[in-house]
Amino acid sequence: MKKNLLYTGLITLMLVAGCDSALERYPLDVPAVETVYTNETEIQGGVNACYTFVVRPQNGYLSPEYSWDGLSDVLFIRGGGFAQNLITSVLDFKDGYFRTYWLNMYQGIGRCNLMLQKIEDNKASLSADKLKQFQGEVYFLRAFYHLNLTNVFGDIVYLDKPVPTVADGKAVTRLAKAEVMKKIYADFDKSAEMLVSSTVKTLGRATWGAAMAYKARAALQNNDWATAAAAAKTVIDSKKYSLMPSYGTLFTEAVLNNPANTEQILTQGHLLTAGNATSFPQFAGSRSMNTGWVTIVPTQNLVDSYHCTDGLDISKSPLYDKTKPYENRDPRMRHSLVVPGDMWNGIIYDTRSDKPQIMNSAGVMVKNPDSYATTVFTSFTGYLIRKYYDFKYIGKLSQCETPFILCRYAEVLLTYAEAKIELNQIDADCLSAINLVRGRADVNMPAVSAQSQAAMRKIVRYERKVELFNENLRYIDLLRWKRAEVVLTRPIFGRPVLGEFNVYPSVQFDEFGDPIYNEANYVPHPSTDYRVLIRTNFNKNRDYLWPIPETELNLNPGLGQNPGW
């Protein structure tokens, strides 16, 4: 029952009766404060409700839990929608996702501010441990929501107390991002201070480790290398976390739900009975998976990025064989992806149009449900996501209870390494952080030795790309590195529909290890069927920030608009 508290909540925050629906308020939902949140049970329910927006907003196939990498070059989301429109730069400030994201984050902030007030007002009814626990969790969440906003909107409205009236809400102004970051750090520090002695281990709850790991993430995402290194080092030195021995099993439901999992720092749980099961198996499942839709799929750009087992990219490694392109590659590729030739759901997986029949696990040729000859709605890239996929949900694809990791220890190690590299402090600790990640038992990539700052920068960015694939950090990484204007102006590719790789042009890589594609090289024959999924575009004078939503500007013109929108 304890585990279910976070998922279900005991109290649902209520809207103010008579609130003008035409006007959005700050906070956007206000409970009847006179009658609730006066004792421990009610306050616990209010704190639970503060978590509501951690994995919001959902938008079709786009989810902050398992498909936000679709805003980048490593994951493709079939069916258009916000993700494709964003990476082709065709949106304007009226798009509904901008507004939904803005509102969801401020709803979370509003709930946090209300609960901090109610906890303070009723602290006499709480034990010292409960007081710290509740305040620590809420301070973490308030920083979390503000961080999400600054990452995409830049300067934002910072709120540290409830805004009581519509008039007050319409008068707020944006605060410079640098000043907001100071307040975010302070909230993470308060959270860590209050949770340092907590023994609460419920899946999904904020902890001391989450507060410090997210402070490190926040600093990294804002090029504050010294703060990022210090916060990450605090987590490392605490010895509270360690890498799990197997990357291949880390993302399985059994390991994610195991209290002995030493790697996950913050994980979002799911329960069908709580009404928050996901449809991940349906979106990621192949056509053989009993109506799997294969709407979120890895890209050829990602596949080409995986190094060979000697640590070299496929343009340099003698181990790379274009006739056997998936052999001798970084093991994380096969742990994360399903590639052609893999046995998957009892048949050999392949999407080629000339393979309408395929061999099953019994050695019998059967109809191939994943062939382009069978359906055009097979994987648009020819690959599938293995990471997080669980066969137990075949037949109940929209009832997935698999938890999704929001932050784990490997990220902290890479955050520390990157911050040290940017500080040009490439010492034993920096190298150890990278090599721990690369040296996991079922990864075992060659250890990295000290190199130039530029070379080390390339290495750590590679590690983030493949180690953290589909953990929803790639898009913000591209923004903070100012790489979006390069990577997101290249086409997104899929596997050849028919032809063999050995007749296709060799891939080249830029100075940061990202693949370069000259689309003209792929036509005419024999390359006419190489699949160009989407031609991305990124306006460097506009797209590094999202627009302030139209509705918010209409309510409060004083917010101002971001450049270019």
N, C-alpha and C positions, 0 to 999 in steps of 0.2 A: 504493500500500500504506500509506503514511503516514496518509492520510485514514481508512483503515479501522481503525486501531489503537484509536481511541476507541470505535468502535461495537462491535467484537468483543471487545476485551480479550484478554489473554494468559493471565490466571490468573482462575479463578472462586473467589471466597471460599467457604470450606467451613464447614459447621456443625460444632460440637464434637460428637464422637462421645459418645453416651450422655446428651446434654442432655435433660432432662425436657421433653417437648413441651407439657406442661400449664403450664409456666412460661415466660413471655417474659423474655428476659434483656437487660441493657444492657451492651455492645451486643448486638443481637439475633442476630448471626451472627459467629463468631470463627474465623478460619482456624487451621491448624496452624502456629503462629508459629515453632515450632522448626525447621521444615524449609523454609519458603518466605520470600520477601521479603528475600533476603540479597544480591542483586546487581541491577544496573540493569534487566535484562530483567524479572525478577520484580516489582521495585518498580513499573516502568512498568505492568505488568498490574494490580497492586493499586491504583494511582492511577486507572487506567481504570475499575476496578470501583466506585470512589467516585462516579462519575457516574450509576450505575444508576438512582437514584431522582429525578433532576432533573425528569423528566416523569411521575412517578408520583404518586398511583395512577390507573390507568384504571378507569372504572366504567361499563360499557356505553358509552353515547354521550358520557359526560362525560370530557373529557380536559384536563389542565392545559396542553396545547399549543394546542388549537384550539376548545375549547368551554366553558371555565370561565366565559365571559361568560353562559352559560346559568344561572348563579346570580344573575343580575341581570335588568334590564328590557329589554336590547337583543337578547337571543338566546333563542329558545325551543327546548327539547329535548322532542321528542315521545316519548311512551312512559312518562311518569311517572318513577319512579326517584328517586335522591337529589336531583337538582336541583329537581324540582317539589316534592318533600316539604320541602326546605329553605325555598323561597320561600313555601310555604304554612304554615310553622311547625308541622308535624305530627310532627316527629321527637322521639325521646327519646334519652337517652345510650347506649342499647343499639344504635343504628344502626351497621351494620358499616362504613360509609364513614369515620365518625369514627375508629374503631379502626385501619382500614387506613391512613389518612392519618398518624395518630400513629406507627404502627409503621414505615411506610416512611421517614418523616423521621428517626426514631431509628436505623433501619438505616443510612441514609446517614451520620449522625453517627458511629455506631459504626465504620463502615469508615474514615471520615476520621481518627478518633482512633487507630485501630490503625495506619494507614499513617504518620501523623506519628511515632508511636513507632518503627516499623520503619525509616523514613527516617533518623531520628536515630541509631538503633543501628547502621546500616550506612552512614553518610555517608562513611566512608573509602573505600568502593568506588565512590563517585559523583564525577563531575567537579563543579567549583564551579557550572557552569551548570545541570547536571542537578539538583543539590541544590536550587538556587533554584526551578527550574521545578516540580519535584515538590511542594515545600513550598508554593509560591505557589498552585498549583492546589488543593491539599487545604485550605489555609486558606480559600480562597474558598468551596469547597463546604461546609465546616463552617458558615460564616456563613450561606450560602444556606439550608441545611436548618433551622437555628435560626430564621432570619427567617420562613420559611414557618410554622413552629410558632407563633411569637409572634403573627403576624397573625390567627390564628383561635382560638388557645387562651389568649392573654394571658400570664399567668405560666406558665413552663414549667420543666422540669428542664433545667438547663444542664450539658452534659457536655464537658469538655475533655481527658479521658483515658479509656481503656477501664475498664469496670467489670468486675472479674474474676469475681465470684461472683453467684449468684442472691440470696444474702442481702444483698450490697451493693446489688444492683439494687432490692431491695424496701425499702431504707432511704432511697432518694433522696427529696429534697423539691423542691418548686418554688421558683424564684427569681423575685423581682419583675421584671416586664417591663422596667422602666427599667434595672435592673442587667444584665439579659440584653443589652439594646441596647448598652450600653457594650462588652461582650465581642464582640458582632457587629461593631461598628465597628472594634474592635482587630484582629479577624481580617481584615476587608476591607483595613485599612491594611497588615497584614503581607503579605497577598497582593499588594497593589499594589507594595510595596517590593521584593518578590522577583521580580516579573514585569516591572518597569519596563523592563528591558533585554532582555527575551526577544524572540527572533525567530520563535518558534513561531506559526504562523498557521492551524493545523489547525481546520477547522470544528468548533465545539462546545467547544473548549478555553477554559478561563478565561484571561483576559489582564489586563494592567494596567487597560485600559479597562473591562472587565467588573467588576473589583473596585471601581473608583471609581464607576461608574454604579450598581451595586447598593448601594453605601454611600449614594449620593444617594437612591435609591429607598427604602431602609430608613428613612432619616431623614424623608423626606416622608411615608411611611406611618405615622410616629409623631409627626407635627406638630413635628418638630425642624427648624424652617425654616432656621436659621442653618447647621446642618451640611449640610442638603440643598443649600442654595445654594452653599456652599463646595465640596462634592464635585462637584456638577454643573459649576461654573465651572472646576474643574481639568480636567475632561474637555473642555470647550469650548475652553479656552485651550491645550490640548495640540496642537490642530490635527490630531489623529490621525483624526478622523471628520468627515464632512460629509453633508448630505442628498443622496440620489440625485436626479437630475433629474426622474424620473417616479414618481409614486405608483402609477399604473396598472400599471406593470411591476415595481415593487419586490418584489411577493410572488409572482413567477413563478419557477419552478424554475431557469431559466437564470441569472437575476440573483442568486438566493439562493446558487447554487453558484459564482458568479464571484468569484475572489479580489480583483477590482477593486471589489467592492461596498464603498463607504466608509461605509455607514449602519449595517449590522448590527454589534452589539457582542457578543451571544451568541446563537447559533443552534443549534437541535437538528437534527442531520442524521439521515437515515434511509437504510438500505440493505436491500434484500430479502435479499441473501446473508448479512447479519448477523442476520436474523430480527427486525428492528425496523421493518419497513414498517408504515404505518398504513392505516386504512380510511376516512380522511377523504373521499375522493371518493364512497364509497358512502353515507356519512352525509349529506353535503352535496349530492349529485347529485340532479337532478330525475328524474321517472319516465321521461323520455326517454333517460336516461343508462344504458340497459341494466341495469336493476334498481337504479338509484339509489333510496335510501330516504327522502330529504328529512326526516331526523330531527332535524337541527340547522338552524334557519332564523332569519333576522332578524325582528324584531317590527315591528308598525305603530308602536309607541312609538319605536323607533329611526328609522324612515323619517320620521315627523313631526318628529323633532328636527333633521334637516338643514336648515340655513338656505338661503335663496335666495342667488343670486350677489351680491346687494347687501349681504349680511351681516346681513340681518334675518330673524327667524323667520317662519314661514308665516302667523302671525296678524297680522303687521304689514307684510309686504312687498307692494308693488303688483305685483311680478313673479309672485306666486303665483296660479295659475289652477287652481281645483278641478277643472275639466274636463280639465286636463293637469297632473296633480299632480307628475309627475316631471321636468318641464322647468324650466329656470332655477334649478336647485338646486345647492348645494355639489357640485362635481365628484366629491368623494370618495364621494358616495352611489353614483354609477354605477360608480366604480372598485371599490367594495367589494361591491355588491349587483347581483343580477339582478332587474329590475322588470318588470311586465307591459308587453308591447310590444317588449321586447328580442328580437333574434334570438339564439337560444341553441341550440346543437347542431343547427343547420340548420332550426329552426322558430321561429315567433314564440311567445315564452313567455307563457302566460296560464292562470290556474287557474279562471276563471269557469265556473260550472256550465252556462251557456247557450252555451258555446263548445266543443261536443264535436268540432268540426272547426276546424282552424287552418291558416294559410298557411305553407308551407315556404319555403326560400330560393330555390326555383325559381318561386315564385308559384303553386304548386299547393295546393289545399285537401287536407289529410290528417287522419287521426285525431289528436286532441289527447290525448296520454298524460298530460298534467298537469291536465286538466279535472276538476273535482269530479264531473262526469257520468260520467267514465271510471273514476275511483277515488277513494274517500274518503281514501285514504292519499297524497294529493298534499301539497304544502306547506301546512301548517296556517295559515300567515300570508299566503300568496300571493307570497312572495319567496324568493330563493335567495341563498346566499353566493357571490359571485364571487371574493373575495379568497382566494388560494392554489389555486383550482380549476384543474386541468389536464386538458384533454380527452384527453391521451395515455393516461390510465388507464381510459378507457371499455373495458370488457371485462376489466379486471383491477383492479376497484375496491378490493380489499383489499390491493393490492400497491404502495401509494403511497410513493415515495421523496422526495417534496417536503419540504425542510427547513422548520422553523417557527421564526420569530424569537421569542426570549425577551426580548430587550432590544435597542433600537436608538437611534440618535442623536436622532431626533425626540422620544422620550420624555425624554431627558436635557434637551433644550431646554425642554420643557414643565414638567419638574420644576424647573428653574432659575427659569422664569417664575413658577410658582405659589409657590415659596418666597419669591421677591422680593416678590410681591404680598402674601403673608401678613405679611411683614416691613414692609409699606407702603413699599417701596423701588421705586416704579414709575418706573424711570429708563430711559435709552436702551438699556441692555443687556437689561433685562426685556422691553421692547417688541420689540427685535430678535429675541429668542429666539422669541417668538410669531409674529412676522411672517415669519421664515424658514420656519416650518412652513406658515403660510397662503399664502406666496408661491411655493411650489414650482411649477415651470413648468406642470404640468397640473392644478394646484389653483387658484392665482391668485385666492384670496379677498381682499377688500379689506383693506388694511393697517389695523392697530389703532393708534390714538393714545392718549396718556395720558388715563385717566379715573379716576373714583373707585375706591377699593379694592373696593367692592361690585360695581361694573360690571366691573372687571378680573377679579375672582374668577369671575363668571359666564362671561366669555369664555374663561378658561383651562380651566374645567370643560367647556365646550362642546368645546373643542379636544381634550381627553383623550377625550371620549365618541366623537367621530367619527373623529379621526385614529388612535386606538388601538383602534378597534372590533375585537372578536374577537382581541385580543392578551392577553386574560385578566387585565386589571387593573380592570375596571369594578366587580366585586363588592367588592374591597378598598377601592376609592375610595369607594363608598357607605358602607362601614363607617367609614372614617376621617373622612369628612365628617359623620358622624351623619345621613346622608340616607336610610339604609336604612329607617328608621321612617316615612319619607314616601313615597319612590319605590316601596318594596316593600309598600305597602298599597294600591296602585292596580292595577286590572286590566291584564293583558297582552292586547293586541288583535292581531288579524290583519286583513288586507284584507277588504272586503266580499266575500262569496261570490258575490253576484249583482249587487247594485245599484251605481250609479255614485257616485263621491265627491261630486259636486255636490249630491246630495240628503242628504248626511250633515252632522251638526252641525260647525261650525268648531271647531278645536282651540285651546285656550288653554294658556298656559304659566305656570309659577310663577316666583318670583323668581330661581331658578337655571337657568331655561331648560328644565326638564323638562316634558313634556306633562301636562296635567290632563284626565282623562276623567270626565265625569259619566255613568255608565252608563245612568241613567234617560233621558237625552236621545236614546238610540239606539233606543228603542222607544216606541210601536208603529210601524207602517208609515209611511214607507218604509224604516225602518232595522232591520227585523226580522232581516235576515240578516247584520248586522255581527258579525264573529266575536270573541266574548270567549273567549280561549283558557284563561285561568286567572285566578282571583281570588286575588291574593297576600295574604300576611299576614306581619307582622313584629312580634314581641314585643320592644319596646324595653327591657324589663326583663330580657331573657334572651338574645336572639338576636345581640347584638353579639359574643358569644363562643360558641365551640362547647363542648360538654361534654367533660370528661375521660372517656374511654371506660370503660364498665362493667368490662371485664376488667382494666384498669389499676388501677382503684380496688379491685377485689377482691384483687389482688396486693399493693397498697400503699395502704391507706386514708389514709395520711399525705399523699397527693397533694392531697386535698381536692377539692371539686367547685366549678365555676363557678356564680355566682348564678343561681337560677331553674331549674336543672336537677335 
